[in-house]
Amino acid sequence: MPLNTQQAEDDGQYVLVAKLDNARNMSTILKAVHFKETALVIASAMGLKVTVEDSKCIQANAFLQAGIFQEFLIKEEQVTFKINLTVLLECLNIFGSSSTPGSTTALRMCYAGYGSPLVLMLEEGGVLTNCSIKTQEPDETLDFNFCSTNVINKIIMKSECLKEAFNELDMTSEILQILMSPDKPYFRLSTFGNAGSTHSDFPKESDMVEAFNCTQTQTNRYKVSLLKPSVKALSSSVRVSIRTDNRGFLSLQFMIKNEDGQVCFVEYYCAPDEDMEEDYDS
C-alpha cells in the first residue's frame, strides 16, 4: 500500500505517528463524543484519549488504545493538543461512503509537537489525500474526581436494553431521574414531561443485566440536555456500565467494537442536577 511507504523516512521529525488500515475504526469512536466542536487530545504510550466537555457539567472521553493501530510511535511521555473535532471527522471521512464493497480508507496521522498542525494522509483505492489541521493551545479539563472506591452502585447491562428504554423516554422532560437500589425496583429511569411521569424498570434478574452491584438506594436527577449526547455512544455500543458515586455523579462507560472486532471504550461523566431536587420531589 503506498501509504505504508510514503514519507516513512520523515517519521523522525514527528513526536507522534499513528497508522490505521481502516480510518473508520477511529472515526466511529470519535463520533460517539462529538457533541461540541473542539476536543482535547492526549497521546501517551497507552494510546489516544480524546476529551470533550460542555457546561462544566458533562465530560466525555474516547479511548483509542495503542493496540488498535497498526503502528503507534510516540517520542514523549505525553503529547497534548486541542483540535477542531468537526474538521478532524470531516477529514477522516473525506472519501465518503465507499461505493466499492470491502474497501477501506488507510490513515497515517502525524504531529510534530507544540504549535504544529495535525497532518493526516488518507489513501483509498490508490487515491491519496493530505489534510493539515491547525492545533490549538490545550485547555485544562474538568476533574470529576470519580474514584472507584467511592462508587455506591454499579450495573453492567447489554446496550440493546438501554437503547430501547432511551427511545421510549419522554424527551419533553427536563430531567432524567435514575434510581439504583439493592431492593425493588432495583434500577428505574423516570421522566416528568408534558404527559406526566413515566418509568422504565429493569429487574436485576433480567437476561440483559450482566452484573448488579448496588449497596444502597440512590435517587439522582440529571439534565436530559446533558445526557442526550451519550445516546451517540450508546447506539454504537454493545455493553454499558452505569455507576454512581457517593456524591450522585454519574459514570456511563460504553464498550464499542470496531469493524475489526477490537474493543474501545467511551466514558461519560455527568454531574447531578441539584437545582431541580425540590421541584420534582416525589
Residue, then its C-alpha position, 0 to 999 in steps of 0.5 A: m500500500p503506498l501509504n505504508t511507504q510514503q514519507a516513512e523516512d520523515d517519521g523522525q521529525y514527528v513526536l507522534v505517528a499513528k497508522l490505521d488500515n481502516a480510518r473508520n475504526m477511529s472515526t466511529i469512536l470519535k463520533a460517539v463524543h462529538f457533541k461540541e466542536t473542539a476536543l482535547v487530545i492526549a497521546s501517551a504510550m497507552g494510546l489516544k484519549v480524546t476529551v470533550e466537555d460542555s457546561k462544566c457539567i458533562q465530560a466525555n472521553a474516547f479511548l483509542q488504545a495503542g493496540i488498535f493501530q497498526e503502528f503507534l510511535i510516540k517520542e514523549e511521555q505525553v503529547t497534548f493538543k486541542i483540535n477542531l473535532t468537526v474538521l478532524l471527522e470531516c477529514l477522516n471521512i473525506f472519501g465518503s461512503s465507499s461505493t466499492p464493497g470491502s474497501t477501506t480508507a488507510l490513515r497515517m496521522c502525524y504531529a510534530g509537537y507544540g504549535s504544529p498542525l495535525v497532518l493526516m494522509l488518507e489513501e483509498g483505492g490508490v487515491l491519496t489525500n493530505c489534510s493539515i489541521k491547525t492545533q490549538e493551545p490545550d485547555e485544562t479539563l474538568d476533574f470529576n474526581f470519580c474514584s472507584t472506591n467511592v462508587i455506591n452502585k454499579i450495573i453492567m447491562k447489554s446496550e440493546c436494553l438501554k437503547e430501547a428504554f432511551n427511545e421510549l423516554d419522554m424527551t419533553s422532560e427536563i430531567l432524567q431521574i435514575l434510581m439504583s437500589p439493592d431492593k425493588p425496583y432495583f434500577r428505574l429511569s423516570t421522566f416528568g414531561n408534558a404527559g406526566s411521569t413515566h418509568s422504565d424498570f429493569p429487574k436485576e434478574s433480567d437476561m440483559v443485566e450482566a452484573f448488579n452491584c448496588t449497596q444502597t438506594q440512590t435517587n439522582r436527577y440529571k439534565v436530559s440536555l446533558l445526557k442526550p449526547s451519550v445516546k451517540a455512544l450508546s447506539s454504537s455500543v454493545r455493553v454499558s456500565i452505569r455507576t454512581d458515586n457517593r456524591g450522585f455523579l454519574s459514570l456511563q462507560f460504553m464498550i464499542k467494537n470496531e469493524d475489526g472486532q477490537v474493543c474501545f471504550v467511551e466514558y461519560y461523566c455527568a454531574p447531578d442536577e441539584d437545582m431541580e431536587e425540590d421541584y420534582d420531589s416525589 
